[in-house]
Amino acid sequence: MPHPNLDQISLANVLSVLGDQTRLAIVGYLACNEGLAVSCGQFSEFGSKTNLSYHLAKLREAGITHTEVAGTSRLISLRRADLDSRFPGLLDSIITAAQELPALERLRDEA
């Protein structure tokens, strides 16, 4: 799966992609599970498989997430080190905003 190199990640594209609440919620969920690669199935709370595939592709293409193919699964993780290196402090601000989304609050309440 193609991922942008560090120098190809643009602030305008990152902010544009994160302007969608579903994608912002996915980033928040990944932040709650930092250090773990999360399978696509764990995002079912955020929409249909087709819808999620679209959102996950947008996040990957913007350089926000890394997708690793593992057999028939896709494992998603944040590209925290890359984003922190390129835009210091940005991801922390984004994660703080994402934690206030109703979808993430429901998931935390269920856990």
C-alpha positions in Angstrom: 0.0 0.0 0.0 1.4 3.4 -0.9 2.2 5.8 1.9 3.6 9.4 1.4 7.1 10.0 2.4 7.7 12.4 5.3 8.4 15.3 3.0 5.2 14.7 1.0 3.0 15.1 4.1 1.4 18.6 3.8 -0.3 20.5 6.6 -3.1 21.6 4.3 -3.9 18.0 3.3 -3.7 16.7 6.9 -6.0 19.4 8.2 -8.4 18.9 5.2 -8.6 15.2 5.9 -9.1 15.7 9.6 -12.0 18.1 8.9 -14.3 15.0 8.8 -15.6 13.8 12.1 -15.4 10.1 11.2 -11.7 10.4 10.4 -11.1 12.5 13.5 -12.8 9.8 15.6 -10.6 7.2 14.0 -7.5 9.2 14.9 -8.8 9.5 18.4 -9.5 5.8 18.7 -6.0 5.0 17.4 -4.5 7.5 19.9 -6.4 5.6 22.7 -4.7 2.4 21.5 -1.3 4.0 20.8 1.5 1.6 20.1 -0.9 -1.0 18.8 -1.8 -1.7 15.3 -5.6 -1.9 15.1 -7.5 -4.0 12.6 -10.1 -2.4 10.4 -12.9 -4.4 12.1 -12.4 -2.5 15.3 -13.7 0.7 13.6 -17.2 -0.8 12.9 -18.7 1.7 15.3 -17.8 4.5 12.9 -19.7 3.3 9.8 -20.1 0.6 7.1 -17.1 -1.3 5.7 -17.3 0.6 2.5 -17.4 4.0 4.3 -14.6 2.9 6.6 -12.4 1.8 3.7 -12.8 5.2 2.1 -11.9 7.1 5.4 -9.0 4.8 6.2 -7.6 5.4 2.6 -7.9 9.1 3.0 -6.0 9.0 6.4 -3.3 6.8 4.8 -2.9 9.0 1.7 -2.6 12.1 3.9 0.2 10.4 5.9 -1.7 10.3 9.1 -1.9 6.6 9.4 0.2 3.6 8.4 -1.6 0.5 7.0 0.2 -2.8 7.2 -1.2 -5.8 5.3 -1.2 -9.0 7.4 -2.8 -11.8 5.4 -6.4 -10.8 4.8 -6.3 -8.1 7.6 -5.2 -4.5 7.5 -3.5 -3.2 10.6 -3.8 0.6 11.1 -1.5 2.7 13.3 -0.9 6.4 13.7 2.3 7.8 12.2 2.9 9.8 15.4 6.7 10.1 15.0 6.4 11.3 11.4 3.7 13.8 12.2 5.5 15.0 15.4 8.7 15.5 13.4 6.9 17.3 10.5 4.4 19.4 12.6 5.5 19.5 16.3 2.5 19.6 18.6 -0.2 19.3 15.9 -1.1 15.7 16.6 -1.5 16.3 20.3 -4.0 19.1 19.6 -5.9 16.9 17.1 -6.1 14.1 19.6 -7.4 16.4 22.3 -10.2 17.6 20.0 -11.0 14.0 18.9 -11.4 12.9 22.5 -14.5 15.1 22.8 -16.3 13.5 20.0 -19.5 11.6 21.0 -18.5 8.4 19.1 -15.4 8.1 21.2 -17.2 8.9 24.5 -19.6 6.0 23.7 -16.7 3.6 23.1 -15.0 4.6 26.3 -18.3 4.1 28.2 -18.7 0.6 26.8 -15.1 -0.4 27.7 
